Amino acid sequence: MLELEERLNILRSTGLFTQVSDEILALIHDQMESLTLSAGTTLFREGESGDTLYLVVEGLLEICSSGVQIAMRGPGECVGELALLNGTPRSATAKAKTDALVLQLYRDDFYQALTASWEVVEGVFGILGKKLREDIERQIALTHQQEQYQHELIRAREIQTAMLPSKDLILDWIHLTGRSEPAAVVGGDYYDYFHLCDGCVGLAIGDVTGHGFYSSLLVAIVSGTLRLQIGQDPAPASVHAILNPVVQNYHHTRLLMTFGYMVLDPSTQTLTFTNAGHPYPYLYSQREQKWTPLEIPSLPLGARLVSPSTEITTEWESGDRLFLYSDGLTEVQNRCEQPYSSDALECFLDRYASLPPCEMIAVLYEALDVHRQGRPFDDDVTAVVVDFL
């Protein structure tokens, strides 16, 4: 504990009481109460009413707003004066960073000091001016950080967009088109196609849980691994076996990824498909005039339980169509929080089965826009249409 003269020297060193006479300073000191804080102790919380000013005598106080540290206050510095002056709730939380000793002065005693000494009033204006400059400087720094962050997100989106197909795939036997809309600047949805040996085409679609930076980073990792694996062995079961441990070992956060991958073979007019928890694709039969889901019960990539790679092979004919999508599509909500639903999707597919692929995608997103009534997407939304010519 400090002696009286040492405490008075602390008071004199503050911007609030620098010019105050020793007589008034002694009176102010007598009205102040000592408060000992252990490290980690909260002095006051953001949003609480403030009727007390605190002066740090020993130790450090951490000042936080909305959970973010905005300042540190040490010996000779004040906290709580703004709420004391204007009667508004505390704008920040003060917590002892170390063991600390503070002097507290209640509002009535503070106002008495103001009326007793013009020097205290000058000190108040000095403190307020300093805090205003600090706030301006902090806001400028925060604005620069936000601008840098937005720039980095835009670059991340450019990189992610570059991982998606830049154009449709149009061959003499197939027309493939797709569209992916992220809910955030960067998202966790993904689709791509690949030219394989013997004239085959590989098609992948995936959805990382959530959306945002870490989801998009996992998409990039999976995309790169997938391309390497396809160069070695493009078989769907082999691709699944390679990607599952990649997602399991993703260390940033505990994320899963639904994933579907298929090989389309024009020589046999078949598709071989494996699935990892992704919504089942729909295959449209021109002859039967109906859509059939290609169902393979499975777990997402990254699941700790062992999920064997199960392939199915099915035939297609000229005039048939394939539709793949992410679950964000059927989960698009309107203002009443009603989802678009699988039933609505199936009605859409039945109604617009004959539209050209690009037009079908465009009309689908228009239908989603009508349904959501101006509400933003809650999740990334991806749709892919494949026409067999």
N, C-alpha and C positions, 0 to 999 in steps of 0.2 A: 504494500500500500504506500502511496505517495504522501509526503508531508503537505501541510496546508499551503506553504509557500510554493511548493512545486506544482500543486494543483492550480494556484493562482497564475503561475507562469504559463501553464497549459491554456488557461482561459485567455491570457494576454496574447498568446500566439495565434489564436483563431481570428479569422477575418471578421467574425461577428463581434468580438469584444476588444479588438486591437486598440481602439482609441478611447476606451472607457476608463474613467478615473479609478484609482485603487479603491476609493471609498465605495463607489457603485459596484465595482467588481467584487468586493468582499460581500456586499449585500446579495448580489446574484449568486455567489458561491454558497452562501448560507441557505438559499432557497433550493439549491440543487441537491438531489439525492444520489448516493452512490449505488451502482448496480453492477454486480459481478456476473459475468457470463462465461460458461464453459464453451469450448470449441464445439460448434454445431448447433448451439442454442439459437432459436429464432427470437429476435428482438421484437419485430412486428411483421405483419403479413400484408401483402398487396390487397387493397380493397377494404381494409379495416379503417375505422374512423381514427383520426390522429389528433390527440390533444397534448402530445408530449414531444419536446425537442431533446435530442441526445447528443452529447459531446463525448467523443472518444478520448479517453485518458491513456489507456494502454491497450495493446493488441490491435487486431484488424477486424473490420466488419465487411462482409460481402453484400453488395446491393444487387438484387436480381429483379428483373421484370419479365413476367410471362415465362419464368424458368430459365431466363438467359442472364448471365452476369453482365451488368452494365457499368459497375464501378466498384472500387475498393476504398474504404475510408479508414484512416489511421489516426494516431494521436494528434489532437488539435483540430480535427475536422468534425463537422456537424452532420447529423442525419435527422430527417423528420421535420425540418423547418417549413417545407412547403405546405404540407397538410396542416401544420399548426397555424399558418398564416391565413389560408383561405378556407379552412374548414372542410375541404374535400377529402374523400377517402385516400388512403395511402396509395401512391402510384407505383410502389415497388416493395419488395420484401427485404428486410435487413436481417442477416444471420451472422453470428460470430464465426469468423474464419479460423481464429485462434482463441485461446483464453483471452478475455477482454475485460476491461474496467471502463464503464461509461458513467457520466453524470447526466441525470435527467432533470428537465425543467418543464413544469406543467404550463399550460396555456395562460392561466390567470397570472402566474408569477412572471411569465415572459412579457405579457402586456404591461405589467407593472414596471418592468425594466425599460420597456419602450417609452413609457410616459416619463420615467425618471431621468432618462439620458438620451439626448439627441444623437450621441455617438453610437448608441445601440441601433438606432434607426439607420444611420449611415452604414453600419456593419451589415444590417439586413439587406440593404440595397446592393452592397458589395457581394454578399453571398449569392443573392438572386442573379446578379449579373454573371458571376462565375458559372453558376449552374446552367444559365441560359446558353453561354458559350459552349459548355460541355455538351449540352443537348444538341446544339447545332452541329458541332464537330462529330458527335456520335451518329447523328442522322445522315450527315454527308458520307461518313465511312460506311454506314449500313447501305446507303443507296449505291455506292460503288461496289460493295460486295454483291448486292442483288443484281446489279447490271452484269457483273462478271459471271454470276451463277446462271442468269438467263442466257448469256452468251454460250456458256458451256453446255446448257441443256439444248440450245439450238444446234450446236455442233453435234451433240449426241444424237439428236433426231435425224440430222443429215446422214450420220453414219448408219443409224438403224434403217433409214429409208433406203440407203444404198444396198442393204442386205436383202431387200425385197425385190421381186422381179421388176425390171424397168419397163418391160413391155409384155404383151401377150405372147403365148407360144402358139404359133399357127403352122401346122404341117399338113400334109395331104390327108392325114387321118385324124387329126385332133385340133381343137381350138380351146385353149386354156386361158382363162382370165381371172383376176381376183382383185380384191380391195381390202385394205386394212386401215382402220381408223383408231388411233390410240386415245384412251380417255385422258391421259396426261400428255405433256410434251413428248415424253418417250413412253413406250408401252412394253407389254410382255407378250404380245401376239406375234406370230411369225408364219409365213408360208413361202415356199420356193419350189421350183421345178428344176430338173436336171436331165441333160441328154446322157443316156447310158449306151453301153455297147449294144450291138445288134439292133439299133434303131428304137430301143425301148426308152421310156421316159419315167423318171422318178418324180414323185410329188410328195411334199412334206407339209404338214401344218401343225402348229404347236401353240400353246398358251401357258405362260408362266403364271403362277398364282400371284394375284395383285398386279400392279402396274407401277411404272416409275423407273428410277435409275437402275436399281439392283436387278429388277426384272429384265430390263433391256440388256444389261450386261450378261446375264445368263443366256439370253437369246443369242447374243454374239458368240458366246462360248460354244453353245450347241450347234449353231450354224457352221462355225469353223470345223468342229469335230465331225459333223455330218458330211461335209464336203471331202474331208480326208478319208473317212470310212467308205464313202461311195466309190472313191478311186481304188480301194482295195477289194471291197465286197459290198455290192449294192443290195444284196438280198434283205428284205424287210426284217427277218428275224435277227440277222447279224447286226443291222443298224440299231435295233432295239437293245440288243445285248451290250453294245458299246456305249450308247448314250446314257443308259440307266446309272452306271457308277459315276459318270461325269456330273450328273445332276446331284447325286447323293453326296459327292465330295465338294460341292460348291460351298465355300466357307463363309461368305459374307452374311447370309441370312438363311434360315431354314425354309427354302422354297421347293415347291414341286412344279412339275411341268407336264401337262397333258400333251400327248404327241401322237400324231397319226402319220404313217408313211406307207406309200404303195408304189409298186412298179407296174406300169401300163405297157403291155406287150402287143404291138399291132400284128405280129405274125400269127399269134394264137387268139387274138382278140380276147385277152384275159387281163384281169388286174389281180395282183397279189398284195394283200393288205395286212398290216399289223397295227395294233392300236395300244395306246398307253393312257387309258382314262379319258381320252378325248371324245367329244360328242360324235356319235356314229355318223358317217357320211351317208348320203342318200344316192341310190342309183335309180335312174328313171329308165324304164323299158318302153321304147316307142311302140313295140308290138302290143304290149299289155296295157299301155296307157296308164301306168302307175309308178309311184316311187316306192322303193324298198330300202329300209335302213340296213346297212352292213354291220351287224351287231357282233362285237367281240368284247365280252366282259373282261375288264383288266384294271390294273392300278396305274396311277401316273408315274412318270419317271421320277426317281428320287425317293420313292416309297421304300421304307426299310424292310417291308415284307418281300419275300421272294415272289416275283411275278414272271412266270415263264412266257417266252415270246411265242405267241400263237398266231399263225398265219391262216388267212382264208384266201382262196382263189375263186373268182367268179368270172363268168363270161359277159361280154358286152357285144352289142351289134351296132352297125352304123345307124345313126339317128338316136341312139341312147345318150343319156346325159348323166353327169356326176355332180353332186353338190356337197361341198365341205364348208364347215363354219366353226367359229369359236363360240363358247357358251355365253359370251358377252352379248351376242345377238339376241338370244331368247330371253336374256335378263334385262334388256333395255326397259326402263320404267317410265311411266307417264307421271303427271303431277300428283296422281292419286296413289303412286307407288305400285301400280299394277304392271307386271312384266309383259313383254310382247308374247312370250310363251311358245312352246313347241307346237301347240295346236295352231296358233296363228301362222307360224312358219310353214307348216304342212299345207295349210289352206293357200298360202301364197304360192308355194311350189306347184300345187295342182292348177292354180289359176294361170300362172305365167310359165308353164313348162315349155311352151313353144317359142318364147321370146329368144332372140339371139343372145349369146352369153353376156356381152357387154351391156346390152339393154336390160337384161334381167338383173344384173348387179345394180345398175343405176336405179331401177324401179324399186328394188328391195330397200336401198338406203333411203329413198324417198318415203317409203312406207314406214320405216323406222323413225324418220324425222316427224312424220305426222303423228305417230304414236307417242313420242316423247314430249310433244307439245312445248318445245323450246328448252326442255330440261337437258343438261349435259349428259353425255355417256358416263355411266358409273364404272364401266369396264371397257377394255379394248374390244373392238368389233371387227371380225374378219370373215369374209365370204369368198369362196372360190367356186367357179363353174367350169366344168370340162364338157365340151361337146365332142362326141365321137362321130366323125364325118363319113 
